[in-house]
Amino acid sequence: MDDIIYKNYKRAGKIAAEARDYGVTLLKPGARVLDIASMIEKNITKKGASLAFPVNIALNTLAAHYSPWHADPLELKRGDVVKLDVGAHIDGYIADTAVTVELETHHYDALIRASDEALTKVIDVLHPQLPLSEAGNTIQHTITSFGYKPIENLMGHGLARYELHSGISIPNVGTLGGKTTLHEGDVVAIEPFATNGAGHVISGKGSNIYLSKDSIKAKFIRDNRTKTLFEKIQTHFGTLPFAQRWCHELFPNDDLAMKKLSLLGIIKHYPQLVEAKGGIVTQKEHTMIMKNDGCEVIT
């Protein structure tokens, strides 16, 4: 890996980790998720990084994909199990990290430890010659040793420049991944999810997180306002996910055009990912750079 690229990843990792830890201090009963997300995002940009994706705050049975909308009234409450997922990038080189916190109660301490320990164990064994099925097996075995289930249809992922999911998938179960291995210089985010539910997620309602998807279809938009909004979205957000509230702030009178882009499939609206049987979900995530003899955690 080029030295400049390496330094960019390292800086992104440091800023993302600091923002994650700062975010944890904001997770208190009565706190508004909109305020929390905004404060974390400002923390990232103040330090000279850019946002790799909107801050995700997923509660209880929601495993992933929720970022507040521009007037979101949702407040945290005592007993919530909060997944906080944060991403920063420097010149497109992304670091992605997440943590789970239970607010003022201790009903799910073991479940939180299960995802934490699964990440620790897979980092310990990860090296370029390790089949990804073995990485998944390590995660699965660790989580099941606590009496819980890994979420089989959520996976870690490769990171590339301006690309949050580069095509590499790191499974949370041993039946996936096969004999595929990683290579020196690969950058991956590994994120074990544990649950006391079914062990898989289903799609729920919209997450307020979007991705610019299909520029070919955009050529056929006849409404000038909608076409102009799509061009603005591409300019501001490129290939990375973005939040509804970011669009509302930048383009406050274009909410209807944004809905039209989503309905046309020109931008993708990510669904919330909900545990299939209503189980509580925990998550822990680090970004790492693969080395010849293992990996270097940068978050």
Buried (B, 14 or more C-beta within 10 A) or exposed (E): BEEEBBEBBBBBBBBBBBBBBBBBEBBBEEBBBBEBBBBBBEBBEEBEBBBBBBBBBBBBBBBBBBBBBBEBEBBBEEBBBBBBBBBBBBBBBBBBBBBBBBBEEEEBEBBBBBBBBBBBBBBEEBBBEBBBBBBBBBBBBBBBEBEBBBBBBBBBBBBBBBBBBBEBBBBBBBEBBEEBBBEEBBBBBBBBBBBBBBBBBBEBEBBBBBBBBBEEEBEEBEEEBBBBBBEBBBEBBEBBBBBBBBBBEBBEEBBEBBBBBBEBEBBBBBBBBBBBEEBBBBBBBBBBBBBEEBBBBBB
